[in-house]
Amino acid sequence: NSKIKGKILTNDNSISDQKLLEFANKIQNYFYFPQEVDYVIEKNKIYITQVKPLTGIIKELTKKEQLIKNFRKAIIKGISINPGIVTGPVKLINNQNFVAVKNSEIIVTKNLNKSLYNKIKRAKAVVTDTVLKTPIDKFHYRKIIKAPTITGAENAAKILQNGKIITVNGVTGEVYSGGFI
């Protein structure tokens, strides 16, 4: 019966109330994807009444996304399974020639399998040619890897070269040549 009710999106950076912003960040980190949060304020306390995933496409693009779309053409397109936008150098890997991954590197691989998850969890982003086959695989992957990830990016391992700087848009599933951020 509170008189102060509202809704926020966890990926909305324009939230002015510091406490609501902290709640939004915690909820976003927990679920990995943007959520719609209903809340009430009663006696100066915030109560979260409902959290639900954003299942539709968000019409308004963030400033970064809009700038990328205006100035760059995507060189690779795939399916996003972890959101985020990052820039960094490419590191091509496969199961046979695996070496340590640095925090600044964007991993590009033909196949993404469970044996790689713990080895690549430090990556800045991940781009793979193949698609994770089941929802359970996606769930386990998201639990371990929190970096922006694009799967099903055909020929990514052939097109992208070691050391090349790329921008990965894990929101739209696009990869751009060169740095942006």
WOLIN-V458670 format. One record per backbone hydrogen bond with DSSP energy under -0.5 kcal/mol. CO is the residue of the C=O (numbers start at 1). NH is the residue of the N-H. If there is no record, write none. Layout:
co->CO nh->NH
co->CO nh->NH
This chain:
co->3 nh->5
co->4 nh->41
co->6 nh->39
co->8 nh->37
co->9 nh->12
co->11 nh->13
co->12 nh->15
co->17 nh->21
co->18 nh->22
co->19 nh->23
co->20 nh->24
co->21 nh->25
co->22 nh->26
co->23 nh->27
co->24 nh->28
co->25 nh->29
co->26 nh->30
co->27 nh->31
co->28 nh->32
co->34 nh->54
co->35 nh->10
co->35 nh->37
co->36 nh->52
co->37 nh->8
co->38 nh->49
co->38 nh->50
co->39 nh->6
co->40 nh->42
co->40 nh->47
co->41 nh->4
co->42 nh->45
co->45 nh->42
co->47 nh->40
co->47 nh->49
co->50 nh->38
co->52 nh->36
co->53 nh->55
co->59 nh->61
co->62 nh->66
co->63 nh->67
co->64 nh->68
co->65 nh->69
co->66 nh->70
co->67 nh->71
co->68 nh->72
co->76 nh->175
co->78 nh->80
co->79 nh->151
co->82 nh->149
co->84 nh->170
co->86 nh->168
co->88 nh->166
co->89 nh->106
co->90 nh->163
co->91 nh->108
co->102 nh->105
co->104 nh->89
co->105 nh->107
co->105 nh->124
co->105 nh->125
co->106 nh->91
co->107 nh->127
co->108 nh->93
co->109 nh->129
co->110 nh->130
co->111 nh->113
co->113 nh->116
co->113 nh->117
co->114 nh->118
co->116 nh->119
co->116 nh->120
co->117 nh->121
co->120 nh->123
co->124 nh->148
co->125 nh->107
co->126 nh->150
co->127 nh->109
co->128 nh->153
co->130 nh->152
co->134 nh->138
co->135 nh->139
co->136 nh->140
co->137 nh->141
co->138 nh->142
co->139 nh->143
co->140 nh->144
co->141 nh->145
co->144 nh->146
co->148 nh->126
co->149 nh->81
co->149 nh->82
co->150 nh->128
co->151 nh->79
co->152 nh->154
co->153 nh->156
co->155 nh->158
co->155 nh->159
co->156 nh->160
co->161 nh->164
co->164 nh->90
co->165 nh->178
co->166 nh->88
co->167 nh->169
co->167 nh->176
co->168 nh->86
co->168 nh->170
co->169 nh->173
co->169 nh->174
co->173 nh->78
co->174 nh->169
co->175 nh->75
co->175 nh->76
co->176 nh->167
